[in-house]
Amino acid sequence: MARIVQQKRQVAINPLKSSQPLGAAFAYLGVDRAMPLFHGSQGCTSFALVLFVRHFKETIPLQTTAMDEVATILGGADHLEEAILNLKSRTKPSLIGVCTTALVETRGEDFAGDIAAIRMRRADDLGDTEIVLSSTPDFDGAIEEGWGKAVTSMIEGVTRPGEQPRDPKKVAILPGWHLTVADIELIRETVESFGLQPVILPDISGALDGTVPDRWIPTTYGGTKVEDIRALGNCFQAIAVGEHMRPAAEALQARTGVPYVLFQQLVGMKAIDRFITMLAMISGHRVPANVRRRRAQLQDALLDGHFHFGGKRIAIAAEPDHLYQLSTFFTGLGAEIAAAVTTTGSSGILAKVQAETVQVGDLADLEDMAAGADLLVTHSHGRQAAERLGIPLMRVGFPIFDRLGSQHRRTVLYEGARDLIFEAANIFQAGNHQPTPEELNPFRNRETDNDSRPTSFTRH
């Protein structure tokens, strides 16, 4: 078990984590015709919006209650009501996801009571628009917790309660925040290849995949439909990916009786095999030929790639579940985790990270611990540390703003694991020093005795 070392500094020198409200907004962006609403100042929303736009290179619908000094002192219920009514009349969303920030959380207002009162007073104006609340103060947690809280709030606030007739072909997928657009698309295609119908919550692959609509849409477009969230109780089985999705899966089970299985990662061969076997058991079908072929391709990639990983020292900085997934991937190929840094110390998955210690901290901690490593693995904010240390950087997570196509990288299941092997191995190969013919010359650096003289040959 890894030893968790808590952060001792009172300030972040080079921040690693993104905030809880950003994580909650991220999840709401995976719902069709949704509008995330930050309950706080304009600055909180602007900062999150900049990160989203730089990462996805897309227009991001994100709104704020724009709390000012007076509202901060007297209370923000009026600002919250005005923002909700304006969004309803102007954008007509199917769901408004309210994410609280540190500004209003510090004051200790009753947000749930405020929203309940607004829905009661303004029932005619709001119509069938769902309003859900996530308590996500910036001073606690990170993007992982915010995402999980948002998914839980949608299940608890929208899904119809009570046990219902379950469709044996319908499977609920609760993906973690660290799965990319391509990952979720791959999971959907894999589930469908067994003749099953996946309901993915949230489904960022439909909303943030780079599709350009033929008209202006002020809300999200694509993603999970609110009607599908209401009907999650009809699913035969729920599958959650990542320890931070356990509360959401438990909430669905408690509300509807739908059982769940949690996969802590989908990058190792054993975990992927277990996932595929489960789909085969649910569907009653054999594993499709294309899936078996992809598994064979991963086996070949493991054989080809493991020579490049043996003995390599890897330094990783990521959210807890992502850190566990990455550490499992590298150690499974023979590498060593030289440094492991994460954002918060509350996740139970940290004890399973494949490292001696896990430091709760920032990218300055990673830089201090990574001296002598062969590879740095973190998001784009780690590029300066990599440059100073002279170590190559493998960009993962959020945000990645200095490379294109990060959301279209596959990182899970057979194809994703194969692609990760190739990406990391190619980085190692690019850093290898190729000897020149001069360096291979055994006489080039031959030392000579200073007192030696040219040999003379005398005839006798």
BAKETI-360295 format. One record per residue (C-alpha): residue number from 1; x, z, y. Coordinates in steps of 0.1 Angstrom, whole numbers, plus 5000, padded with zeros to 4 digits. Layout:
BEGIN
<pos=NUM; xx=X; zz=Z; yy=Y>
...
# end
This chain:
BEGIN
<pos=1; xx=5000; zz=5000; yy=5000>
<pos=2; xx=5012; zz=4992; yy=5035>
<pos=3; xx=5019; zz=5020; yy=5059>
<pos=4; xx=4999; zz=5016; yy=5092>
<pos=5; xx=5019; zz=5025; yy=5123>
<pos=6; xx=4996; zz=5030; yy=5153>
<pos=7; xx=5005; zz=5018; yy=5188>
<pos=8; xx=5024; zz=5043; yy=5210>
<pos=9; xx=5028; zz=5023; yy=5242>
<pos=10; xx=5000; zz=5027; yy=5268>
<pos=11; xx=5004; zz=4991; yy=5279>
<pos=12; xx=5004; zz=4957; yy=5263>
<pos=13; xx=5036; zz=4937; yy=5273>
<pos=14; xx=5026; zz=4904; yy=5257>
<pos=15; xx=4990; zz=4907; yy=5245>
<pos=16; xx=4981; zz=4897; yy=5210>
<pos=17; xx=4944; zz=4904; yy=5207>
<pos=18; xx=4913; zz=4888; yy=5223>
<pos=19; xx=4884; zz=4910; yy=5233>
<pos=20; xx=4854; zz=4921; yy=5213>
<pos=21; xx=4828; zz=4903; yy=5236>
<pos=22; xx=4848; zz=4871; yy=5232>
<pos=23; xx=4845; zz=4875; yy=5194>
<pos=24; xx=4807; zz=4881; yy=5197>
<pos=25; xx=4803; zz=4851; yy=5219>
<pos=26; xx=4823; zz=4831; yy=5194>
<pos=27; xx=4798; zz=4839; yy=5167>
<pos=28; xx=4768; zz=4832; yy=5189>
<pos=29; xx=4783; zz=4797; yy=5196>
<pos=30; xx=4777; zz=4789; yy=5160>
<pos=31; xx=4739; zz=4790; yy=5164>
<pos=32; xx=4719; zz=4760; yy=5174>
<pos=33; xx=4705; zz=4761; yy=5210>
<pos=34; xx=4720; zz=4795; yy=5216>
<pos=35; xx=4734; zz=4809; yy=5249>
<pos=36; xx=4760; zz=4838; yy=5248>
<pos=37; xx=4755; zz=4861; yy=5278>
<pos=38; xx=4782; zz=4885; yy=5289>
<pos=39; xx=4767; zz=4917; yy=5305>
<pos=40; xx=4794; zz=4925; yy=5330>
<pos=41; xx=4814; zz=4910; yy=5359>
<pos=42; xx=4821; zz=4874; yy=5364>
<pos=43; xx=4858; zz=4879; yy=5357>
<pos=44; xx=4852; zz=4890; yy=5321>
<pos=45; xx=4833; zz=4859; yy=5314>
<pos=46; xx=4857; zz=4836; yy=5332>
<pos=47; xx=4887; zz=4848; yy=5312>
<pos=48; xx=4869; zz=4843; yy=5279>
<pos=49; xx=4856; zz=4809; yy=5290>
<pos=50; xx=4892; zz=4797; yy=5299>
<pos=51; xx=4904; zz=4807; yy=5264>
<pos=52; xx=4875; zz=4789; yy=5247>
<pos=53; xx=4880; zz=4757; yy=5267>
<pos=54; xx=4917; zz=4756; yy=5262>
<pos=55; xx=4914; zz=4762; yy=5225>
<pos=56; xx=4885; zz=4738; yy=5217>
<pos=57; xx=4890; zz=4713; yy=5245>
<pos=58; xx=4852; zz=4712; yy=5248>
<pos=59; xx=4824; zz=4723; yy=5272>
<pos=60; xx=4815; zz=4759; yy=5263>
<pos=61; xx=4781; zz=4773; yy=5273>
<pos=62; xx=4787; zz=4809; yy=5284>
<pos=63; xx=4768; zz=4829; yy=5310>
<pos=64; xx=4772; zz=4862; yy=5328>
<pos=65; xx=4749; zz=4889; yy=5344>
<pos=66; xx=4775; zz=4889; yy=5373>
<pos=67; xx=4775; zz=4926; yy=5379>
<pos=68; xx=4786; zz=4936; yy=5414>
<pos=69; xx=4797; zz=4970; yy=5429>
<pos=70; xx=4761; zz=4982; yy=5436>
<pos=71; xx=4748; zz=4972; yy=5402>
<pos=72; xx=4778; zz=4989; yy=5385>
<pos=73; xx=4769; zz=5022; yy=5402>
<pos=74; xx=4731; zz=5021; yy=5401>
<pos=75; xx=4727; zz=5003; yy=5367>
<pos=76; xx=4725; zz=4968; yy=5355>
<pos=77; xx=4691; zz=4965; yy=5339>
<pos=78; xx=4677; zz=4944; yy=5368>
<pos=79; xx=4707; zz=4920; yy=5366>
<pos=80; xx=4702; zz=4917; yy=5328>
<pos=81; xx=4665; zz=4909; yy=5332>
<pos=82; xx=4671; zz=4884; yy=5359>
<pos=83; xx=4698; zz=4866; yy=5339>
<pos=84; xx=4677; zz=4865; yy=5307>
<pos=85; xx=4647; zz=4850; yy=5326>
<pos=86; xx=4669; zz=4825; yy=5344>
<pos=87; xx=4684; zz=4813; yy=5312>
<pos=88; xx=4650; zz=4810; yy=5296>
<pos=89; xx=4636; zz=4789; yy=5324>
<pos=90; xx=4666; zz=4767; yy=5330>
<pos=91; xx=4682; zz=4761; yy=5295>
<pos=92; xx=4653; zz=4771; yy=5271>
<pos=93; xx=4675; zz=4785; yy=5244>
<pos=94; xx=4663; zz=4795; yy=5210>
<pos=95; xx=4686; zz=4826; yy=5211>
<pos=96; xx=4703; zz=4846; yy=5238>
<pos=97; xx=4732; zz=4867; yy=5225>
<pos=98; xx=4740; zz=4896; yy=5249>
<pos=99; xx=4776; zz=4909; yy=5247>
<pos=100; xx=4783; zz=4940; yy=5266>
<pos=101; xx=4817; zz=4945; yy=5283>
<pos=102; xx=4837; zz=4975; yy=5292>
<pos=103; xx=4823; zz=4976; yy=5328>
<pos=104; xx=4787; zz=4985; yy=5316>
<pos=105; xx=4797; zz=5003; yy=5285>
<pos=106; xx=4817; zz=5028; yy=5304>
<pos=107; xx=4786; zz=5037; yy=5324>
<pos=108; xx=4767; zz=5044; yy=5292>
<pos=109; xx=4735; zz=5026; yy=5298>
<pos=110; xx=4707; zz=5022; yy=5272>
<pos=111; xx=4711; zz=4984; yy=5266>
<pos=112; xx=4689; zz=4983; yy=5236>
<pos=113; xx=4661; zz=5001; yy=5255>
<pos=114; xx=4665; zz=4978; yy=5284>
<pos=115; xx=4662; zz=4947; yy=5263>
<pos=116; xx=4632; zz=4961; yy=5244>
<pos=117; xx=4615; zz=4968; yy=5278>
<pos=118; xx=4623; zz=4933; yy=5291>
<pos=119; xx=4608; zz=4917; yy=5259>
<pos=120; xx=4577; zz=4938; yy=5263>
<pos=121; xx=4571; zz=4931; yy=5300>
<pos=122; xx=4581; zz=4895; yy=5298>
<pos=123; xx=4567; zz=4885; yy=5265>
<pos=124; xx=4548; zz=4855; yy=5279>
<pos=125; xx=4578; zz=4842; yy=5298>
<pos=126; xx=4602; zz=4846; yy=5269>
<pos=127; xx=4580; zz=4830; yy=5243>
<pos=128; xx=4598; zz=4826; yy=5209>
<pos=129; xx=4633; zz=4830; yy=5223>
<pos=130; xx=4652; zz=4856; yy=5203>
<pos=131; xx=4673; zz=4881; yy=5222>
<pos=132; xx=4700; zz=4900; yy=5203>
<pos=133; xx=4725; zz=4926; yy=5215>
<pos=134; xx=4760; zz=4933; yy=5205>
<pos=135; xx=4777; zz=4965; yy=5218>
<pos=136; xx=4812; zz=4951; yy=5223>
<pos=137; xx=4833; zz=4971; yy=5249>
<pos=138; xx=4867; zz=4955; yy=5257>
<pos=139; xx=4885; zz=4987; yy=5254>
<pos=140; xx=4878; zz=4990; yy=5216>
<pos=141; xx=4884; zz=4966; yy=5188>
<pos=142; xx=4892; zz=4929; yy=5191>
<pos=143; xx=4878; zz=4895; yy=5183>
<pos=144; xx=4873; zz=4903; yy=5146>
<pos=145; xx=4850; zz=4933; yy=5153>
<pos=146; xx=4831; zz=4914; yy=5180>
<pos=147; xx=4824; zz=4885; yy=5156>
<pos=148; xx=4812; zz=4908; yy=5128>
<pos=149; xx=4789; zz=4928; yy=5152>
<pos=150; xx=4773; zz=4896; yy=5165>
<pos=151; xx=4765; zz=4884; yy=5130>
<pos=152; xx=4751; zz=4918; yy=5120>
<pos=153; xx=4730; zz=4919; yy=5152>
<pos=154; xx=4715; zz=4885; yy=5144>
<pos=155; xx=4706; zz=4896; yy=5108>
<pos=156; xx=4691; zz=4929; yy=5120>
<pos=157; xx=4673; zz=4913; yy=5150>
<pos=158; xx=4661; zz=4880; yy=5136>
<pos=159; xx=4659; zz=4879; yy=5098>
<pos=160; xx=4625; zz=4888; yy=5084>
<pos=161; xx=4626; zz=4922; yy=5067>
<pos=162; xx=4614; zz=4929; yy=5031>
<pos=163; xx=4621; zz=4913; yy=4998>
<pos=164; xx=4609; zz=4877; yy=4995>
<pos=165; xx=4608; zz=4851; yy=4967>
<pos=166; xx=4643; zz=4838; yy=4964>
<pos=167; xx=4653; zz=4802; yy=4960>
<pos=168; xx=4678; zz=4800; yy=4931>
<pos=169; xx=4695; zz=4770; yy=4948>
<pos=170; xx=4699; zz=4787; yy=4982>
<pos=171; xx=4732; zz=4805; yy=4991>
<pos=172; xx=4740; zz=4824; yy=5023>
<pos=173; xx=4775; zz=4820; yy=5035>
<pos=174; xx=4789; zz=4846; yy=5060>
<pos=175; xx=4823; zz=4832; yy=5071>
<pos=176; xx=4849; zz=4853; yy=5089>
<pos=177; xx=4860; zz=4844; yy=5124>
<pos=178; xx=4894; zz=4831; yy=5112>
<pos=179; xx=4879; zz=4802; yy=5093>
<pos=180; xx=4882; zz=4770; yy=5112>
<pos=181; xx=4857; zz=4742; yy=5117>
<pos=182; xx=4873; zz=4723; yy=5089>
<pos=183; xx=4872; zz=4753; yy=5066>
<pos=184; xx=4835; zz=4758; yy=5071>
<pos=185; xx=4829; zz=4721; yy=5065>
<pos=186; xx=4849; zz=4723; yy=5033>
<pos=187; xx=4830; zz=4753; yy=5021>
<pos=188; xx=4797; zz=4736; yy=5028>
<pos=189; xx=4808; zz=4704; yy=5009>
<pos=190; xx=4821; zz=4725; yy=4980>
<pos=191; xx=4788; zz=4745; yy=4977>
<pos=192; xx=4767; zz=4713; yy=4980>
<pos=193; xx=4788; zz=4696; yy=4953>
<pos=194; xx=4773; zz=4721; yy=4928>
<pos=195; xx=4737; zz=4711; yy=4939>
<pos=196; xx=4733; zz=4743; yy=4960>
<pos=197; xx=4720; zz=4746; yy=4995>
<pos=198; xx=4743; zz=4766; yy=5018>
<pos=199; xx=4729; zz=4785; yy=5048>
<pos=200; xx=4760; zz=4793; yy=5069>
<pos=201; xx=4758; zz=4820; yy=5096>
<pos=202; xx=4774; zz=4814; yy=5120>
<pos=203; xx=4782; zz=4777; yy=5116>
<pos=204; xx=4807; zz=4767; yy=5142>
<pos=205; xx=4814; zz=4735; yy=5123>
<pos=206; xx=4781; zz=4721; yy=5136>
<pos=207; xx=4786; zz=4734; yy=5172>
<pos=208; xx=4823; zz=4732; yy=5179>
<pos=209; xx=4835; zz=4702; yy=5159>
<pos=210; xx=4841; zz=4679; yy=5188>
<pos=211; xx=4809; zz=4659; yy=5185>
<pos=212; xx=4799; zz=4644; yy=5219>
<pos=213; xx=4761; zz=4643; yy=5223>
<pos=214; xx=4743; zz=4613; yy=5239>
<pos=215; xx=4728; zz=4635; yy=5266>
<pos=216; xx=4736; zz=4667; yy=5285>
<pos=217; xx=4727; zz=4698; yy=5266>
<pos=218; xx=4730; zz=4731; yy=5285>
<pos=219; xx=4731; zz=4753; yy=5253>
<pos=220; xx=4750; zz=4750; yy=5220>
<pos=221; xx=4740; zz=4720; yy=5198>
<pos=222; xx=4744; zz=4721; yy=5161>
<pos=223; xx=4751; zz=4752; yy=5141>
<pos=224; xx=4727; zz=4775; yy=5123>
<pos=225; xx=4691; zz=4771; yy=5132>
<pos=226; xx=4672; zz=4803; yy=5142>
<pos=227; xx=4645; zz=4794; yy=5116>
<pos=228; xx=4672; zz=4796; yy=5089>
<pos=229; xx=4684; zz=4830; yy=5102>
<pos=230; xx=4648; zz=4842; yy=5099>
<pos=231; xx=4646; zz=4830; yy=5063>
<pos=232; xx=4679; zz=4844; yy=5050>
<pos=233; xx=4658; zz=4866; yy=5027>
<pos=234; xx=4650; zz=4836; yy=5006>
<pos=235; xx=4686; zz=4831; yy=4996>
<pos=236; xx=4695; zz=4838; yy=4960>
<pos=237; xx=4730; zz=4851; yy=4968>
<pos=238; xx=4751; zz=4859; yy=4998>
<pos=239; xx=4789; zz=4853; yy=5000>
<pos=240; xx=4809; zz=4869; yy=5027>
<pos=241; xx=4845; zz=4860; yy=5036>
<pos=242; xx=4867; zz=4886; yy=5051>
<pos=243; xx=4864; zz=4924; yy=5051>
<pos=244; xx=4850; zz=4924; yy=5087>
<pos=245; xx=4819; zz=4906; yy=5073>
<pos=246; xx=4811; zz=4934; yy=5049>
<pos=247; xx=4787; zz=4952; yy=5074>
<pos=248; xx=4768; zz=4919; yy=5080>
<pos=249; xx=4765; zz=4914; yy=5042>
<pos=250; xx=4753; zz=4950; yy=5037>
<pos=251; xx=4728; zz=4946; yy=5066>
<pos=252; xx=4714; zz=4915; yy=5049>
<pos=253; xx=4711; zz=4933; yy=5015>
<pos=254; xx=4695; zz=4964; yy=5031>
<pos=255; xx=4670; zz=4942; yy=5051>
<pos=256; xx=4660; zz=4917; yy=5024>
<pos=257; xx=4675; zz=4928; yy=4991>
<pos=258; xx=4698; zz=4897; yy=4988>
<pos=259; xx=4729; zz=4907; yy=4969>
<pos=260; xx=4763; zz=4898; yy=4982>
<pos=261; xx=4798; zz=4892; yy=4970>
<pos=262; xx=4828; zz=4897; yy=4993>
<pos=263; xx=4859; zz=4876; yy=4992>
<pos=264; xx=4888; zz=4891; yy=5012>
<pos=265; xx=4906; zz=4858; yy=5012>
<pos=266; xx=4902; zz=4823; yy=4999>
<pos=267; xx=4938; zz=4811; yy=4999>
<pos=268; xx=4951; zz=4824; yy=4967>
<pos=269; xx=4946; zz=4805; yy=4934>
<pos=270; xx=4928; zz=4835; yy=4917>
<pos=271; xx=4904; zz=4841; yy=4946>
<pos=272; xx=4896; zz=4804; yy=4949>
<pos=273; xx=4890; zz=4801; yy=4911>
<pos=274; xx=4867; zz=4831; yy=4913>
<pos=275; xx=4847; zz=4815; yy=4941>
<pos=276; xx=4844; zz=4782; yy=4923>
<pos=277; xx=4834; zz=4800; yy=4890>
<pos=278; xx=4807; zz=4819; yy=4909>
<pos=279; xx=4792; zz=4787; yy=4923>
<pos=280; xx=4792; zz=4772; yy=4888>
<pos=281; xx=4774; zz=4803; yy=4874>
<pos=282; xx=4748; zz=4803; yy=4902>
<pos=283; xx=4741; zz=4766; yy=4898>
<pos=284; xx=4744; zz=4763; yy=4861>
<pos=285; xx=4765; zz=4732; yy=4865>
<pos=286; xx=4800; zz=4724; yy=4854>
<pos=287; xx=4827; zz=4723; yy=4880>
<pos=288; xx=4827; zz=4688; yy=4896>
<pos=289; xx=4855; zz=4665; yy=4888>
<pos=290; xx=4866; zz=4662; yy=4924>
<pos=291; xx=4870; zz=4700; yy=4926>
<pos=292; xx=4890; zz=4701; yy=4894>
<pos=293; xx=4912; zz=4673; yy=4908>
<pos=294; xx=4918; zz=4693; yy=4940>
<pos=295; xx=4929; zz=4723; yy=4920>
<pos=296; xx=4954; zz=4701; yy=4901>
<pos=297; xx=4967; zz=4689; yy=4935>
<pos=298; xx=4972; zz=4725; yy=4946>
<pos=299; xx=4991; zz=4733; yy=4914>
<pos=300; xx=5014; zz=4704; yy=4921>
<pos=301; xx=5019; zz=4715; yy=4957>
<pos=302; xx=5028; zz=4750; yy=4944>
<pos=303; xx=5054; zz=4735; yy=4922>
<pos=304; xx=5068; zz=4712; yy=4949>
<pos=305; xx=5067; zz=4738; yy=4977>
<pos=306; xx=5078; zz=4771; yy=4962>
<pos=307; xx=5115; zz=4761; yy=4963>
<pos=308; xx=5113; zz=4762; yy=5001>
<pos=309; xx=5097; zz=4796; yy=5003>
<pos=310; xx=5119; zz=4817; yy=4980>
<pos=311; xx=5138; zz=4844; yy=5000>
<pos=312; xx=5124; zz=4833; yy=5034>
<pos=313; xx=5115; zz=4861; yy=5058>
<pos=314; xx=5082; zz=4857; yy=5076>
<pos=315; xx=5070; zz=4875; yy=5108>
<pos=316; xx=5033; zz=4875; yy=5113>
<pos=317; xx=5010; zz=4887; yy=5141>
<pos=318; xx=4973; zz=4883; yy=5136>
<pos=319; xx=4939; zz=4901; yy=5133>
<pos=320; xx=4936; zz=4923; yy=5102>
<pos=321; xx=4918; zz=4899; yy=5079>
<pos=322; xx=4938; zz=4870; yy=5090>
<pos=323; xx=4970; zz=4890; yy=5086>
<pos=324; xx=4960; zz=4899; yy=5050>
<pos=325; xx=4952; zz=4863; yy=5042>
<pos=326; xx=4985; zz=4850; yy=5056>
<pos=327; xx=5006; zz=4877; yy=5040>
<pos=328; xx=4990; zz=4870; yy=5006>
<pos=329; xx=4997; zz=4833; yy=5010>
<pos=330; xx=5035; zz=4837; yy=5018>
<pos=331; xx=5043; zz=4864; yy=4993>
<pos=332; xx=5025; zz=4844; yy=4966>
<pos=333; xx=5051; zz=4817; yy=4972>
<pos=334; xx=5081; zz=4840; yy=4970>
<pos=335; xx=5086; zz=4848; yy=5007>
<pos=336; xx=5090; zz=4883; yy=5022>
<pos=337; xx=5070; zz=4897; yy=5051>
<pos=338; xx=5097; zz=4909; yy=5075>
<pos=339; xx=5073; zz=4919; yy=5102>
<pos=340; xx=5035; zz=4924; yy=5103>
<pos=341; xx=5017; zz=4931; yy=5136>
<pos=342; xx=4980; zz=4934; yy=5141>
<pos=343; xx=4955; zz=4942; yy=5168>
<pos=344; xx=4935; zz=4972; yy=5156>
<pos=345; xx=4942; zz=4999; yy=5130>
<pos=346; xx=4906; zz=5006; yy=5119>
<pos=347; xx=4902; zz=4979; yy=5092>
<pos=348; xx=4905; zz=4990; yy=5056>
<pos=349; xx=4921; zz=4957; yy=5046>
<pos=350; xx=4954; zz=4966; yy=5064>
<pos=351; xx=4964; zz=4988; yy=5035>
<pos=352; xx=4965; zz=4957; yy=5013>
<pos=353; xx=4987; zz=4936; yy=5035>
<pos=354; xx=5017; zz=4925; yy=5016>
<pos=355; xx=5043; zz=4943; yy=5038>
<pos=356; xx=5059; zz=4978; yy=5038>
<pos=357; xx=5045; zz=4986; yy=5073>
<pos=358; xx=5019; zz=4971; yy=5096>
<pos=359; xx=5024; zz=4977; yy=5133>
<pos=360; xx=4993; zz=4979; yy=5155>
<pos=361; xx=5006; zz=4964; yy=5187>
<pos=362; xx=5013; zz=4932; yy=5206>
<pos=363; xx=5036; zz=4902; yy=5206>
<pos=364; xx=5064; zz=4923; yy=5222>
<pos=365; xx=5064; zz=4944; yy=5190>
<pos=366; xx=5065; zz=4912; yy=5169>
<pos=367; xx=5095; zz=4900; yy=5190>
<pos=368; xx=5113; zz=4934; yy=5184>
<pos=369; xx=5107; zz=4933; yy=5147>
<pos=370; xx=5112; zz=4897; yy=5140>
<pos=371; xx=5150; zz=4894; yy=5146>
<pos=372; xx=5165; zz=4875; yy=5116>
<pos=373; xx=5132; zz=4861; yy=5104>
<pos=374; xx=5129; zz=4825; yy=5093>
<pos=375; xx=5094; zz=4818; yy=5106>
<pos=376; xx=5071; zz=4833; yy=5132>
<pos=377; xx=5033; zz=4830; yy=5125>
<pos=378; xx=5009; zz=4837; yy=5153>
<pos=379; xx=4989; zz=4819; yy=5180>
<pos=380; xx=5001; zz=4800; yy=5210>
<pos=381; xx=5010; zz=4830; yy=5230>
<pos=382; xx=5039; zz=4836; yy=5207>
<pos=383; xx=5058; zz=4805; yy=5217>
<pos=384; xx=5080; zz=4823; yy=5243>
<pos=385; xx=5091; zz=4849; yy=5218>
<pos=386; xx=5099; zz=4822; yy=5192>
<pos=387; xx=5119; zz=4804; yy=5218>
<pos=388; xx=5139; zz=4835; yy=5228>
<pos=389; xx=5146; zz=4844; yy=5192>
<pos=390; xx=5154; zz=4808; yy=5182>
<pos=391; xx=5129; zz=4810; yy=5153>
<pos=392; xx=5103; zz=4782; yy=5146>
<pos=393; xx=5066; zz=4790; yy=5152>
<pos=394; xx=5037; zz=4782; yy=5130>
<pos=395; xx=5006; zz=4784; yy=5151>
<pos=396; xx=4975; zz=4800; yy=5136>
<pos=397; xx=4944; zz=4818; yy=5148>
<pos=398; xx=4930; zz=4819; yy=5184>
<pos=399; xx=4939; zz=4807; yy=5209>
<pos=400; xx=4959; zz=4775; yy=5201>
<pos=401; xx=4961; zz=4756; yy=5233>
<pos=402; xx=4994; zz=4737; yy=5232>
<pos=403; xx=4985; zz=4716; yy=5201>
<pos=404; xx=4956; zz=4693; yy=5194>
<pos=405; xx=4933; zz=4695; yy=5164>
<pos=406; xx=4937; zz=4732; yy=5155>
<pos=407; xx=4901; zz=4735; yy=5145>
<pos=408; xx=4903; zz=4706; yy=5121>
<pos=409; xx=4931; zz=4722; yy=5100>
<pos=410; xx=4920; zz=4734; yy=5066>
<pos=411; xx=4933; zz=4768; yy=5055>
<pos=412; xx=4911; zz=4779; yy=5026>
<pos=413; xx=4901; zz=4767; yy=4991>
<pos=414; xx=4923; zz=4743; yy=4972>
<pos=415; xx=4928; zz=4717; yy=4999>
<pos=416; xx=4935; zz=4744; yy=5026>
<pos=417; xx=4960; zz=4762; yy=5005>
<pos=418; xx=4977; zz=4729; yy=4997>
<pos=419; xx=4979; zz=4719; yy=5034>
<pos=420; xx=4993; zz=4753; yy=5044>
<pos=421; xx=5021; zz=4749; yy=5018>
<pos=422; xx=5030; zz=4715; yy=5032>
<pos=423; xx=5029; zz=4727; yy=5068>
<pos=424; xx=5051; zz=4757; yy=5063>
<pos=425; xx=5075; zz=4739; yy=5039>
<pos=426; xx=5079; zz=4711; yy=5064>
<pos=427; xx=5088; zz=4736; yy=5092>
<pos=428; xx=5115; zz=4751; yy=5069>
<pos=429; xx=5128; zz=4716; yy=5060>
<pos=430; xx=5129; zz=4706; yy=5097>
<pos=431; xx=5152; zz=4736; yy=5104>
<pos=432; xx=5176; zz=4729; yy=5076>
<pos=433; xx=5211; zz=4718; yy=5087>
<pos=434; xx=5222; zz=4686; yy=5071>
<pos=435; xx=5260; zz=4685; yy=5065>
<pos=436; xx=5279; zz=4655; yy=5080>
<pos=437; xx=5305; zz=4635; yy=5061>
<pos=438; xx=5332; zz=4653; yy=5081>
<pos=439; xx=5320; zz=4687; yy=5071>
<pos=440; xx=5320; zz=4677; yy=5035>
<pos=441; xx=5357; zz=4667; yy=5037>
<pos=442; xx=5376; zz=4695; yy=5019>
<pos=443; xx=5408; zz=4688; yy=5039>
<pos=444; xx=5392; zz=4689; yy=5073>
<pos=445; xx=5397; zz=4727; yy=5079>
<pos=446; xx=5427; zz=4732; yy=5057>
<pos=447; xx=5451; zz=4757; yy=5072>
<pos=448; xx=5488; zz=4749; yy=5075>
<pos=449; xx=5517; zz=4772; yy=5077>
<pos=450; xx=5532; zz=4772; yy=5112>
<pos=451; xx=5567; zz=4774; yy=5098>
<pos=452; xx=5563; zz=4745; yy=5074>
<pos=453; xx=5581; zz=4713; yy=5080>
<pos=454; xx=5575; zz=4678; yy=5067>
<pos=455; xx=5588; zz=4675; yy=5032>
<pos=456; xx=5619; zz=4652; yy=5029>
<pos=457; xx=5627; zz=4635; yy=4997>
<pos=458; xx=5664; zz=4631; yy=4988>
<pos=459; xx=5678; zz=4609; yy=4961>
<pos=460; xx=5703; zz=4626; yy=4937>
# end
